[in-house]
Amino acid sequence: MNTRTNAIGVLCILLTLIASCCVFAEDYKVDWNSINSGGGVMSGEGYKINGTIGQGAAGFTKSTSFLHWIGFWAGEVPTPTVVPTIAAAKLLADRTFISVSGKIATSAEGDFSGFFYLEESNRSNGIRVAFPIVAVSGLVRGKSVVNVLGSMGTTSAGERQITACIIVITSTNPLAIGSLGMNNRTLGGGNLGIPPLGQYGVKDGFGLNNVGLLVTTWGRVSYADSTYMIISDGSNSGVRVSTAQLAIPLPKTNDYISVIGISSLYMSGIDRVPQVLPRNNGDVR
């Protein structure tokens, strides 16, 4: 009898403890955490990954079938459309989230305010890249090889651009990419695709679209002030050249000059006209 009573007593105590644990367990939770306290190499069948303490740079790497994010966890990240070329990116609608890699920077940090330009290594196409939050350091004109992740957009003048959320400089080309020489008449060119799914050319433009490319053109100055100047080589009515990036003294009326800069667009009333964006005074000779 005593043995049975003792057994029942022990069982009651155990049930009480279990019930207590169940009640208390409802007051606890395990949050989503990561403690990165080590480094080294982890490998599996066909795969290998290197780890380290502290992440020096955030960004992404990719291959044909995989996209690997680097940096801090920030919840679900949308999967970008991986585009092989700048021309393919320009054919996509605004707000399309894209990944483009291995393109050459044709302007450096500080050349323009809030944006820079990328170009294909074969100089077939170029595009403006806006970075509205933080500046991009380390860009070397014509040499920095860059990966960009961001959303497609269009400026008020109709120039396509990528609004970047991640910009990664992956390597440096040993030789700087050069500019393409073209007369005033060929600047801008015709439409690429069917805008807005594409890139607008200029009014009465013809030939291949070159908006976004690093170019060299030339002409006699017919007007100049602190905002822009007009040059003409006789092949059309003139080309607008931005002087916003230039320091004084500026070229004077009737000077014959050559200009290196980005082929861009400017709205003159309802017309898109060619505009060249030199990066500094060294681009005007």
N, C-alpha and C positions, 0 to 999 in steps of 0.2 A: 504493500500500500504506500509506504513511504517512497519506495523506488518510483512508483507510478506518479505520485504527487510531484517528486523532484523532476521527473521527465517532462511533466506538463508545465512545471514552472520554467524550466529551461526553454521549452518550446515557445512559451508566451514571451519570454525575454527576447528570443531571436526574432519572433514576428514583430515585436515592438521596434527592435532595432532596424529591421528591414523597412518597416513602414516609415520610420523616421528618416532613413536614408532616401527613400522615394520622395518624401515631402521636401527634404532639403535640396535634392537634386534639381527640383523645379526652379530654385533660386540661382542656379549657376548656368553659365554658357561659355562656350569656347569661341572667341572672336577670330576673325580672319587675320592672321599675323604671319610675318616672315622675319626670322632672326638670321641675318646673313653674317655668320661669324667665322667663316672659313673659306678656303679656296682650293683650287686644284683641278684635276681633270677627271671627268666622269665619262664613262663609255659604255656602250651597249652594242648590240648586234648591228653593225653598219653605221653607227652614230658615235660622235664624240663631242663633248662640250667642255670648254674651259670656264672655270669660275674664279672669282677674285673677291677680296674684301674691298668694298667701295666701288662705285661705278664712275669711271672717269668721264664718260660721255653717253648721253642717251641717244637713241635712234633706232635703226633697223638695218638688218641685212637680208638679202633675199637670193634665192636661186630660182630656177624654172618652176619648181613645185612648192617651195616653202618660203614663208616670210617670218623672220625671227625678230621680235621686239627686244630692245636693250634698254634697261633703265628701271625706273620705279613702277610698281604696279598701280594702275589707275582705273581698274574696272574693265569692262568690256571695251575693246577698241574695234571700230569698224574695219572691215577688210577692204583695202584699197583696190582700185582697178590698176593693175600693173601695165603701164604703157611702154612699148619698146622705143618709141620715137617722140620727139616734140610735136611733129606734125600730127601724129595720132592723138596726142593730148588735146590739141587745138580743135579736133573734130568732136570732142565730147561736150556735153551740156554744162552750163554753169552749175556749181555746187557738187559736181562729180568728184568724189574723193579718190585721188590717184597717187601712185608711186612711180617716180621716174628716176633713173639712176645712170651714172656714168657720163654725165654731161659736163661741159667745160664752162667755167665762169668767165665771162668777157668783161666784167667790171669788178672792182674791188670794194672793200668796206670803205664807206665814206664818199665814193664817187657820186652816188645818188642818195637822196633821202628816203629811206623806207623801202627800197627795192634794189635789185641787181638783175643781171641778165645771164642766162645760160644758153649754150649753143651746142649743136651736134659737133663731134670731132671732125666730120667731113664738111662742115659749114653749110649744110643743106637747110637748116632751120634754127631759129632762136626764139626765146620766150622770156618775158619779164616774170620775175619772182618777187612777190611782195612779202615783207616780214614785218607785220604791224606791231609786234610786241617787243621783241629784243633785236638788237643789231647782230649782224653776222661778222665775226672776227676771223681773220686768217685767210680771207679770199685773196688770191693772187691772180691778177688779170691774165687771162689766156692760158693759165696753167692749172688752177685748182679743179680737180675732178670731184663732182658734187652729186649726192643723192638728195632728192627732195620728196617729202610727203606733204600733201596739202590738197586744197580744193580748187577746182578750176573756176575762173571768173573772167570778167570783161571790164575794162576801164570805161570811163564815160566817153572816150574817143573811139571805142570799139576795138582796142587792143586786148588780145587774150593774155591772161596772166594766171599764175598759180599763187594762191594765198597760202603760204607755207606754215605748217605747224612743226615740222622737223626738217632741219637742214644739216646734213653731215658731209664734211669734206673728207673724202676717202683716200685721196692720193694727189700727187702732183705730176703733171706732164713735164718731161725734160725740156721740150720746146714749146714756146708760147704759140697759141693759135693766132693767125693773122687775120687782117680785115679783107673784105672783098671789094675791089674797086668797081664803081659803077657811076655812070653819068646821072645827072639830075632827073632825066626822063624815066629812068628805070627804077628809081627809088620807090619803095612801097609795093609796086607790082599790082597784079590783079588779085581777085579773091582766091582764098584757099578754101575748098569745100563750098558749102552753102551757108554762109553766116546767118544766124549766130552759131551754127554748128560748123565752125571753121574760123578763118581769120579774114576780116575785111582788108581789101586793098585800098588804094587811093582813088580819088575821082579821076576817071579816064585812064586808070592804070592798066598796064598790060604786062604779060610775061609772068614769071614765077613770083609768088608772094615772098618778100624778103623782110617783112616786119619782124623785128626782134634780132636780126643779124647784125654783127659788127661789120661796118662798111667804111669805105673811103670814097668821098666825092669832092668836088671842087667847083669853083666859080668866082665871079666878081661880086663883091659886096655892094648891094644897092641900098641897104638900110641896116643900121646897127644901134641897139641900145642895151640896157642892162638885163633885158629879158630875152631878147632874140635878135637875130639878124637874118637877112634874106640874101642868098647868093644865087647866081645863075650862070650856067655855062653855055646858054643859048639853046639848049635842047628843050626847054620848057619855060614857063613864066617865072620860075624861081623855086627855091627850096628854103623852108624855114629851118634855122639852126638855133637851138636853145643856147643861151649864154648864161643860164642860171648857175652852171658849175664853173664858169670861167672867172678869173681874176682880171682886173684892169692891168695894163691897157688892152682894150679890145681892138680888133681890126677896124679900120676906118673905111668909109665909103670909097669905092673904086679900087680898094685893095683886091688883088687876086689871090685866093687862098685855097688850100686843100684842108679837108676836115675828116678826121676819123671819129666815128661815133656809132651809136645804135640807130638803126633804121626804125623809126617810130611813126605815130600818127598824131595829127592835131586837127581839131574841129574848127573850120572856118565857115561860120554860118551852119548850113546843113551838109557841107562837103568835108570829106576826110582828105587832108592834104599831107604830103610827106614832111616829116620832121626828123632831123638828125640830132642825137643827144651826145655831144662830146663829153668825155669823162673829166678832163682837166685841160689846162692851157697847152700841155704838150701835144694834145690832139689837133690843135689848130696851127697851121704853118703857112 
